[in-house]
Amino acid sequence: MTCSATNDDGSDQEPSLKPSKRTCSSPCYKRDSVLQDFGCYELKVLVISQLSYVPITCTMLSTAFYEPNQMTCVSLNLAKNGSSRQPQKATGADFISLLFEWDEACQNSVITAIMSTSLMVGALAGSFLAGWLADAYGRLPVLKGCLLLNCIVNGVFSLIATASRPLSAVILFILGTGCGGYMVTNLVLLVECLDRPRSRLLAVSLNGWSFSMVIFSLQVLAWISQHWFLFHVLIALMAFVAFLSYHFWVLESCRWLAGAHYPAEARCTAIQVMLCRSRELRLGDDWQWWQILGFSEPVISTPAISKDLLRKYTYKDLFRHSSVYIPLLALCYCFISSSLVSFGFYFNADVLPGNRYLNMILMGMSKFLMGLLPFAVSSVVGRRPIMLFSLLVASAGAWFAVTSQLLAVSSEHWSLTAVSLVVSAALDPAWKINHLYSAELFPTVVRNMARAVCNVGARFGSVVAPMVVHLRAVHYLIPYLTFASFLSVQVLVVALFIPETKDRPLPQELPITKDNRGVEEVMEQNLNAQSA
């Protein structure tokens, strides 16, 4: 890989790098604060990763409002009696979903749950596959592939969705794989371009669904796309713009390049990142990528571990060390629980009192504001206390909803909407810490696979959520009771099994074991044989 930059005269030459005779054992560019950690390139990655979440969120929530609201259903029945062929004009529907095309609207159809489940199962599969691909072949190719898949398949879906219900379910599954792959990988790339723990926490606080939920709701509320066809066409266009943004402005993770044993490429990428800060760099000939970027020195215990990096890691490596798999399994449950509750409230928003789109906007805005709480208080408390407080408030809100329903409070009372918004917003800080833990707890060589396991848990929760919500037809208390129970168990799991990671550097390698030494000896013999 050759480092080059385009000069003012249009010629491709070496960038303006001024060699320094000094050798530094520590970075000569210091990232002593959050402001210094977020340079031009890092801010660009943050903005692109967040805006690229919009088509992903819109796709994941595309089935949330398949069922019309109750007023629309009353009008629809009257329109059917009048044999109207224009459902939107006849019913005053704010959004024409595929259920209108299939004549299943307002029938409490199981099709909504089936389509939602198909989408979420696809996201589960995509999370698992992308976790391995991103650790084996890089973060950037996976992200671009997921966005391009989202673009193409949304376009195809808009053209042939009405042809067959089973075909639509299959296409939604494929859409889910792209969404799951993006969600598991985008945060890793963002976190790995930062050095300071508070910077990573700020990135996690700003990254996610909340902003995209507002855009999703405004698309429908502002009548930008009142029809499912136009809705999916717009998603395809947004996904293509996101793909181009990653292609032209985002670089591969230096941490991944170094961990995958590409030191020259890591150094070259680090130079390109720093050229965004200054067109002139003073570098020592022997400087490594982390010195160029101003990062803390990676935690590499012994030379034997560096040789061990030459091999490709698999999911089995996550379960060789108790210091890895115990917090991994605990965190996986946290993802399952948080996802089940979050998606449960998303899919239950259509029956809450008030305007369902306004409720979704309020949910997104409150989640965004509460998501900033971890960063605001991180200077005085660690990750785990923030997570526990968030879960306790959300759990208390869920149990309050159960109690109010047992006391015969009407399901049409405004307090149920208020409690639902409180639970959803209160859970967001825990969500942010979930994602931060998945990036901070595990070594670089297996980080994306560990995040994939956690995101598989999250996708499993999102798969179950539509079915749990559909059980409200059996008894209206079942969803709320399920949410409250899962949150209560999550409090215990965090208190007992999740460690603190505040002010700790990102681990680079797996712990040393006899297996590591055995692999190193075999590789040493192979290297000696090749030398001979």
C-alpha positions as CSV (number, residue, x, y, z in Angstrom):
1,M,0.0,0.0,0.0
2,T,1.4,3.4,-1.0
3,C,0.7,6.6,0.8
4,S,0.0,9.4,-1.6
5,A,-1.8,12.7,-1.7
6,T,-3.0,14.9,-4.5
7,N,-1.2,18.2,-4.6
8,D,-2.5,21.5,-5.9
9,D,-1.1,20.8,-9.4
10,G,-3.1,17.6,-9.6
11,S,-0.1,15.3,-9.4
12,D,0.0,12.3,-7.0
13,Q,3.1,12.5,-4.8
14,E,4.1,11.6,-1.3
15,P,2.3,13.7,1.2
16,S,4.1,16.5,3.0
17,L,5.8,14.4,5.6
18,K,8.8,15.9,7.3
19,P,11.1,13.2,8.8
20,S,12.2,13.8,12.4
21,K,15.4,12.4,13.8
22,R,13.8,12.1,17.2
23,T,12.4,8.7,18.2
24,C,9.4,8.7,20.6
25,S,8.5,5.8,22.8
26,S,5.2,7.7,23.4
27,P,3.0,9.6,21.0
28,C,4.3,13.1,20.1
29,Y,0.7,14.2,19.3
30,K,-1.2,14.2,22.5
31,R,-4.9,13.4,22.8
32,D,-5.3,14.8,26.3
33,S,-9.0,15.8,26.0
34,V,-12.2,14.9,24.2
35,L,-11.7,17.9,21.9
36,Q,-8.3,16.8,20.9
37,D,-9.5,13.2,20.3
38,F,-12.2,14.4,17.9
39,G,-10.3,15.8,15.0
40,C,-11.7,16.5,11.5
41,Y,-11.6,12.8,10.5
42,E,-13.2,11.5,13.7
43,L,-16.0,14.0,13.5
44,K,-16.6,13.0,9.9
45,V,-16.9,9.3,10.9
46,L,-19.3,10.2,13.7
47,V,-21.6,12.2,11.5
48,I,-21.5,9.7,8.6
49,S,-22.2,6.7,10.9
50,Q,-25.1,8.5,12.6
51,L,-26.7,9.7,9.4
52,S,-26.3,6.3,7.9
53,Y,-28.4,4.9,10.7
54,V,-31.4,6.6,9.2
55,P,-32.1,4.1,6.4
56,I,-31.2,1.3,8.7
57,T,-33.7,2.4,11.4
58,C,-36.4,3.1,8.8
59,T,-36.0,-0.4,7.4
60,M,-36.1,-2.0,10.9
61,L,-39.2,-0.1,11.8
62,S,-40.9,-0.4,8.5
63,T,-43.4,-2.9,9.8
64,A,-44.2,-1.0,13.1
65,F,-47.2,0.8,11.6
66,Y,-48.5,-1.8,9.3
67,E,-51.8,-1.8,11.2
68,P,-53.8,1.4,10.9
69,N,-55.0,3.2,14.0
70,Q,-58.5,2.6,15.4
71,M,-60.1,5.7,13.8
72,T,-58.8,4.6,10.5
73,C,-60.3,1.2,11.0
74,V,-63.7,2.6,11.7
75,S,-63.5,4.6,8.5
76,L,-62.2,1.7,6.6
77,N,-65.2,-0.5,7.5
78,L,-67.5,2.3,6.3
79,A,-65.5,2.6,3.1
80,K,-65.7,-1.1,2.5
81,N,-69.5,-0.9,2.8
82,G,-69.4,1.9,0.3
83,S,-67.1,-0.1,-2.0
84,S,-64.4,2.6,-2.1
85,R,-61.4,1.9,-4.2
86,Q,-59.3,4.7,-2.7
87,P,-58.5,3.6,0.8
88,Q,-56.5,6.7,1.8
89,K,-59.1,9.2,0.7
90,A,-61.9,7.1,2.0
91,T,-60.5,6.4,5.4
92,G,-58.3,9.4,6.1
93,A,-55.4,6.9,6.6
94,D,-52.1,8.6,7.4
95,F,-50.1,5.7,5.9
96,I,-51.0,3.1,3.4
97,S,-49.1,-0.1,4.3
98,L,-49.0,-3.4,2.5
99,L,-51.9,-4.7,4.6
100,F,-54.2,-2.5,2.5
101,E,-52.8,-4.1,-0.6
102,W,-53.4,-7.6,0.8
103,D,-56.9,-6.6,2.3
104,E,-55.7,-7.5,5.8
105,A,-55.9,-4.1,7.4
106,C,-57.8,-3.7,10.7
107,Q,-58.2,-7.5,11.1
108,N,-55.6,-7.9,13.9
109,S,-53.7,-10.0,11.3
110,V,-50.9,-12.2,12.3
111,I,-49.2,-11.1,9.0
112,T,-47.7,-8.1,10.8
113,A,-46.1,-10.3,13.4
114,I,-44.8,-12.7,10.7
115,M,-43.3,-9.9,8.6
116,S,-41.7,-8.2,11.6
117,T,-40.3,-11.5,12.8
118,S,-38.9,-12.3,9.4
119,L,-37.1,-8.9,9.3
120,M,-35.7,-9.4,12.8
121,V,-34.5,-13.0,12.1
122,G,-32.7,-11.6,9.1
123,A,-31.1,-9.0,11.4
124,L,-30.0,-11.8,13.8
125,A,-28.4,-13.7,10.9
126,G,-26.7,-10.6,9.6
127,S,-25.3,-9.7,13.0
128,F,-23.7,-13.1,13.4
129,L,-22.3,-13.2,9.9
130,A,-21.0,-9.6,9.9
131,G,-19.3,-10.1,13.2
132,W,-17.0,-12.8,11.7
133,L,-16.6,-11.0,8.4
134,A,-15.6,-7.7,10.0
135,D,-12.9,-9.3,12.2
136,A,-11.6,-11.4,9.3
137,Y,-11.7,-9.0,6.4
138,G,-12.1,-5.5,7.9
139,R,-14.8,-3.2,9.2
140,L,-15.2,-0.9,6.2
141,P,-16.0,-3.5,3.5
142,V,-18.7,-5.0,5.7
143,L,-20.3,-1.6,6.3
144,K,-20.3,-0.6,2.7
145,G,-21.7,-4.0,1.7
146,C,-24.5,-3.8,4.2
147,L,-25.6,-0.3,3.0
148,L,-25.4,-1.3,-0.6
149,L,-27.5,-4.4,0.2
150,N,-30.0,-2.2,2.0
151,C,-30.2,0.1,-1.1
152,I,-30.7,-2.6,-3.7
153,V,-33.1,-4.8,-1.7
154,N,-35.3,-1.9,-0.7
155,G,-35.6,-0.9,-4.3
156,V,-36.5,-4.5,-5.3
157,F,-39.0,-4.7,-2.5
158,S,-40.8,-1.6,-3.6
159,L,-41.3,-3.2,-7.0
160,I,-42.4,-6.8,-6.2
161,A,-43.7,-6.8,-2.6
162,T,-47.3,-7.2,-3.7
163,A,-46.6,-10.2,-5.9
164,S,-46.5,-12.7,-3.0
165,R,-46.6,-12.6,0.8
166,P,-44.0,-15.4,1.2
167,L,-41.7,-13.6,-1.2
168,S,-42.2,-10.3,0.8
169,A,-41.2,-12.2,4.0
170,V,-38.0,-13.5,2.3
171,I,-37.1,-10.1,1.0
172,L,-37.6,-8.6,4.5
173,F,-35.3,-11.3,5.8
174,I,-32.6,-10.2,3.4
175,L,-33.2,-6.6,4.4
176,G,-32.7,-7.6,8.0
177,T,-29.3,-9.2,7.3
178,G,-28.0,-5.9,5.9
179,C,-29.4,-3.9,8.9
180,G,-28.0,-6.4,11.4
181,G,-24.6,-6.3,9.8
182,Y,-24.5,-2.5,9.9
183,M,-25.6,-2.2,13.5
184,V,-23.0,-4.7,14.7
185,T,-20.1,-3.1,12.8
186,N,-20.6,0.7,12.6
187,L,-19.9,1.4,16.3
188,V,-16.7,-0.7,16.3
189,L,-15.2,1.4,13.5
190,L,-16.2,4.6,15.3
191,V,-14.9,3.6,18.7
192,E,-11.6,2.2,17.3
193,C,-10.7,5.6,15.8
194,L,-10.8,7.2,19.3
195,D,-8.3,6.9,22.1
196,R,-9.8,8.4,25.3
197,P,-12.6,6.5,27.2
198,R,-14.7,9.7,27.5
199,S,-14.5,10.2,23.8
200,R,-15.7,6.6,23.2
201,L,-18.6,7.2,25.6
202,L,-19.6,10.4,23.8
203,A,-19.5,8.6,20.5
204,V,-21.7,5.8,21.9
205,S,-24.1,8.4,23.5
206,L,-24.6,10.1,20.1
207,N,-24.7,6.9,18.1
208,G,-27.9,4.9,17.7
209,W,-31.6,4.9,16.9
210,S,-33.0,8.0,18.7
211,F,-32.2,10.6,16.0
212,S,-33.2,8.2,13.3
213,M,-36.6,7.4,15.0
214,V,-37.5,11.1,14.8
215,I,-36.6,11.2,11.1
216,F,-38.6,8.0,10.5
217,S,-41.7,9.4,12.2
218,L,-41.4,12.8,10.5
219,Q,-41.3,11.0,7.1
220,V,-44.8,9.7,7.8
221,L,-46.1,12.5,9.9
222,A,-45.1,15.2,7.4
223,W,-46.6,13.2,4.5
224,I,-43.3,12.9,2.7
225,S,-44.1,9.2,2.1
226,Q,-47.8,8.3,2.7
227,H,-47.5,5.1,0.8
228,W,-45.3,2.0,1.4
229,F,-43.9,2.1,-2.2
230,L,-42.5,5.7,-1.9
231,F,-41.4,4.9,1.7
232,H,-39.1,2.1,0.5
233,V,-37.8,4.0,-2.5
234,L,-36.7,6.8,-0.2
235,I,-34.9,4.4,2.1
236,A,-33.1,3.0,-1.0
237,L,-31.9,6.4,-2.0
238,M,-30.8,7.3,1.6
239,A,-28.9,4.0,1.8
240,F,-27.1,4.7,-1.5
241,V,-26.0,8.2,-0.3
242,A,-24.7,6.5,3.0
243,F,-22.8,4.0,0.9
244,L,-21.1,6.8,-1.1
245,S,-20.2,8.6,2.1
246,Y,-18.4,5.6,3.5
247,H,-16.7,4.9,0.2
248,F,-15.2,8.3,-0.3
249,W,-14.6,9.7,3.2
250,V,-14.1,6.8,5.7
251,L,-10.9,4.7,6.1
252,E,-10.3,1.3,7.5
253,S,-9.7,1.0,11.2
254,C,-6.0,1.3,12.1
255,R,-6.5,-1.0,15.1
256,W,-8.0,-3.7,12.9
257,L,-5.2,-3.3,10.3
258,A,-2.5,-3.7,13.0
259,G,-4.4,-6.6,14.7
260,A,-4.7,-8.3,11.4
261,H,-0.9,-8.0,10.9
262,Y,-0.9,-5.2,8.3
263,P,1.5,-2.8,10.0
264,A,2.4,-0.9,6.7
265,E,-1.3,-0.4,5.9
266,A,-2.0,0.7,9.4
267,R,0.8,3.3,9.3
268,C,-0.3,4.6,5.9
269,T,-3.9,4.9,7.1
270,A,-2.8,6.7,10.3
271,I,-0.9,9.2,8.1
272,Q,-4.0,9.9,6.0
273,V,-6.1,10.4,9.2
274,M,-3.6,12.9,10.6
275,L,-3.3,14.7,7.3
276,C,-6.9,15.8,7.9
277,R,-5.6,17.7,11.0
278,S,-2.5,19.2,9.3
279,R,-1.1,19.0,5.8
280,E,2.4,18.9,7.3
281,L,3.5,16.0,9.6
282,R,6.8,15.5,11.4
283,L,7.3,11.8,11.7
284,G,10.1,9.5,12.7
285,D,11.0,6.8,10.3
286,D,10.4,4.2,12.9
287,W,7.1,5.5,14.2
288,Q,4.3,3.1,14.4
289,W,0.6,3.8,13.6
290,W,-0.4,4.5,17.2
291,Q,2.4,7.0,17.6
292,I,1.4,8.9,14.5
293,L,-2.3,9.0,15.7
294,G,-1.3,10.0,19.2
295,F,-2.9,6.9,20.7
296,S,-1.8,5.2,23.9
297,E,0.5,2.3,23.2
298,P,-1.5,-0.9,22.5
299,V,-1.4,-3.4,25.3
300,I,0.7,-6.3,23.9
301,S,2.1,-8.5,26.6
302,T,4.8,-10.5,24.8
303,P,6.3,-11.0,21.4
304,A,4.6,-14.5,21.4
305,I,1.2,-12.8,21.3
306,S,2.3,-10.7,18.2
307,K,3.0,-13.9,16.3
308,D,-0.3,-15.3,17.5
309,L,-2.0,-12.4,15.7
310,L,-1.1,-14.1,12.4
311,R,-3.8,-16.7,12.8
312,K,-7.5,-16.0,12.1
313,Y,-9.7,-16.1,15.2
314,T,-13.1,-17.8,15.3
315,Y,-16.1,-17.7,17.6
316,K,-14.6,-20.6,19.6
317,D,-11.8,-18.3,20.8
318,L,-14.5,-16.2,22.7
319,F,-15.2,-19.2,24.9
320,R,-11.6,-20.3,25.8
321,H,-11.2,-17.8,28.7
322,S,-13.5,-17.3,31.6
323,S,-12.5,-13.6,31.7
324,V,-14.0,-13.2,28.3
325,Y,-17.0,-15.6,28.1
326,I,-18.5,-14.8,31.5
327,P,-19.0,-11.0,30.9
328,L,-19.9,-11.9,27.2
329,L,-22.8,-14.2,28.3
330,A,-23.9,-11.6,30.9
331,L,-23.8,-8.8,28.3
332,C,-25.6,-11.0,25.8
333,Y,-28.5,-11.3,28.2
334,C,-28.5,-7.5,28.7
335,F,-28.8,-7.1,24.9
336,I,-31.6,-9.6,24.7
337,S,-33.5,-7.9,27.5
338,S,-33.0,-4.3,26.4
339,S,-33.9,-5.2,22.8
340,L,-37.0,-7.1,23.8
341,V,-38.3,-4.2,25.9
342,S,-37.3,-1.4,23.4
343,F,-38.8,-3.1,20.3
344,G,-41.7,-4.2,22.4
345,F,-42.6,-0.5,23.1
346,Y,-41.9,0.4,19.4
347,F,-44.3,-2.2,18.2
348,N,-46.8,-1.4,20.9
349,A,-46.8,2.3,20.0
350,D,-49.8,1.9,17.6
351,V,-52.2,1.2,20.5
352,L,-51.0,3.8,22.9
353,P,-53.4,6.8,23.6
354,G,-52.6,9.8,21.4
355,N,-51.1,10.2,17.9
356,R,-48.9,7.3,17.3
357,Y,-46.4,9.2,15.1
358,L,-46.1,12.0,17.7
359,N,-45.6,9.4,20.4
360,M,-42.8,7.9,18.3
361,I,-41.2,11.3,17.8
362,L,-41.4,12.0,21.6
363,M,-39.9,8.6,22.2
364,G,-37.0,9.3,19.9
365,M,-36.3,12.8,21.3
366,S,-36.5,11.6,24.9
367,K,-34.2,8.7,24.1
368,F,-31.7,11.0,22.5
369,L,-31.7,13.4,25.5
370,M,-31.4,10.5,28.0
371,G,-28.7,8.9,25.9
372,L,-26.5,11.8,26.6
373,L,-26.7,11.2,30.4
374,P,-23.8,8.7,30.5
375,F,-21.4,11.2,29.0
376,A,-22.7,14.0,31.2
377,V,-22.0,12.1,34.5
378,S,-19.1,9.9,33.3
379,S,-16.5,12.1,35.0
380,V,-17.8,11.3,38.4
381,V,-19.2,7.8,38.1
382,G,-18.4,4.7,36.1
383,R,-20.2,2.7,33.5
384,R,-21.9,0.2,35.8
385,P,-23.6,2.6,38.2
386,I,-25.1,4.5,35.2
387,M,-26.4,1.2,33.8
388,L,-27.8,0.1,37.1
389,F,-29.6,3.4,37.7
390,S,-31.1,3.4,34.2
391,L,-32.3,-0.2,34.6
392,L,-33.8,0.5,38.0
393,V,-35.8,3.4,36.7
394,A,-37.0,1.5,33.6
395,S,-37.9,-1.5,35.7
396,A,-39.8,0.6,38.2
397,G,-41.7,2.2,35.3
398,A,-42.6,-1.2,33.8
399,W,-43.9,-2.5,37.1
400,F,-45.9,0.7,37.6
401,A,-47.6,0.1,34.2
402,V,-48.5,-3.5,35.3
403,T,-49.8,-2.2,38.6
404,S,-51.9,0.5,37.0
405,Q,-53.5,-2.0,34.7
406,L,-54.3,-4.3,37.6
407,L,-56.0,-1.4,39.3
408,A,-58.3,-1.1,36.3
409,V,-56.8,2.1,34.9
410,S,-58.2,2.5,31.4
411,S,-55.9,1.5,28.6
412,E,-57.0,4.7,26.9
413,H,-55.7,6.9,29.8
414,W,-52.9,9.3,28.9
415,S,-50.8,8.0,31.9
416,L,-50.1,4.7,30.0
417,T,-48.4,6.7,27.2
418,A,-46.5,8.7,29.7
419,V,-45.2,5.6,31.5
420,S,-44.3,4.0,28.2
421,L,-42.3,7.0,27.2
422,V,-40.5,7.1,30.6
423,V,-39.6,3.4,30.4
424,S,-38.3,3.7,26.8
425,A,-36.3,6.9,27.6
426,A,-34.9,5.6,30.9
427,L,-33.7,2.4,29.2
428,D,-31.6,4.3,26.7
429,P,-28.6,5.1,29.0
430,A,-28.4,1.3,29.7
431,W,-28.5,0.7,25.9
432,K,-25.6,3.1,25.4
433,I,-23.5,1.4,28.1
434,N,-24.4,-2.0,26.6
435,H,-22.8,-0.9,23.3
436,L,-19.9,0.7,25.0
437,Y,-19.2,-2.4,27.1
438,S,-19.3,-4.6,23.9
439,A,-16.6,-2.4,22.4
440,E,-14.5,-2.0,25.6
441,L,-14.6,-5.4,27.3
442,F,-13.2,-7.5,24.6
443,P,-9.8,-7.7,22.8
444,T,-9.3,-6.1,19.4
445,V,-8.6,-9.5,17.7
446,V,-12.1,-10.8,18.6
447,R,-14.0,-7.5,19.4
448,N,-16.3,-7.5,16.4
449,M,-17.2,-11.2,17.0
450,A,-17.9,-10.4,20.6
451,R,-20.1,-7.5,19.5
452,A,-21.8,-9.9,17.0
453,V,-22.7,-12.3,19.8
454,C,-24.2,-9.4,21.8
455,N,-26.0,-8.2,18.7
456,V,-27.3,-11.7,18.0
457,G,-28.8,-11.5,21.5
458,A,-30.3,-8.1,20.6
459,R,-31.7,-9.4,17.4
460,F,-33.2,-12.4,19.2
461,G,-34.9,-10.0,21.6
462,S,-36.2,-8.0,18.6
463,V,-37.4,-11.3,17.0
464,V,-39.4,-12.2,20.2
465,A,-40.8,-8.7,20.7
466,P,-43.4,-8.7,17.9
467,M,-44.7,-12.1,19.2
468,V,-44.9,-10.8,22.8
469,V,-46.8,-7.7,21.6
470,H,-49.2,-9.8,19.6
471,L,-50.0,-11.7,22.9
472,R,-51.9,-8.5,24.0
473,A,-54.8,-10.1,22.0
474,V,-54.8,-12.9,24.6
475,H,-54.4,-10.6,27.6
476,Y,-53.4,-7.0,27.6
477,L,-51.1,-7.4,30.6
478,I,-48.8,-10.1,29.1
479,P,-46.5,-7.6,27.2
480,Y,-46.0,-5.3,30.2
481,L,-45.5,-8.2,32.6
482,T,-42.9,-9.7,30.3
483,F,-41.0,-6.4,30.0
484,A,-41.0,-5.8,33.7
485,S,-39.7,-9.3,34.4
486,F,-36.8,-9.1,31.9
487,L,-35.7,-5.8,33.2
488,S,-35.7,-7.0,36.8
489,V,-33.5,-9.9,35.9
490,Q,-31.2,-7.6,34.0
491,V,-30.6,-5.5,37.1
492,L,-29.3,-8.6,38.9
493,V,-27.1,-9.7,35.9
494,V,-25.4,-6.3,35.7
495,A,-24.8,-6.2,39.5
496,L,-23.3,-9.6,39.6
497,F,-21.4,-10.2,36.4
498,I,-20.5,-7.0,34.5
499,P,-17.1,-5.4,35.5
500,E,-16.2,-1.7,35.4
501,T,-14.2,-0.5,32.4
502,K,-13.9,3.3,33.1
503,D,-10.4,4.7,32.3
504,R,-9.1,1.4,31.1
505,P,-7.4,1.1,27.7
506,L,-8.9,-1.1,25.0
507,P,-7.5,-4.6,25.3
508,Q,-5.6,-5.7,22.2
509,E,-5.0,-9.5,22.8
510,L,-6.6,-12.5,24.4
511,P,-5.2,-13.7,27.8
512,I,-2.1,-15.9,27.6
513,T,-2.8,-19.6,28.1
514,K,-1.1,-22.9,27.5
515,D,-3.0,-23.0,24.2
516,N,-1.4,-19.7,23.2
517,R,2.1,-21.0,23.9
518,G,1.4,-24.1,22.0
519,V,0.3,-22.2,18.9
520,E,3.3,-19.9,19.2
521,E,5.7,-22.9,19.3
522,V,4.1,-24.4,16.2
523,M,4.3,-21.1,14.4
524,E,8.0,-20.7,15.5
525,Q,8.8,-24.1,14.0
526,N,7.0,-23.2,10.8
527,L,8.9,-19.9,10.5
528,N,12.2,-21.8,11.1
529,A,11.3,-24.3,8.5
530,Q,10.6,-21.5,6.0
531,S,13.9,-19.8,6.8
532,A,15.8,-23.1,6.2
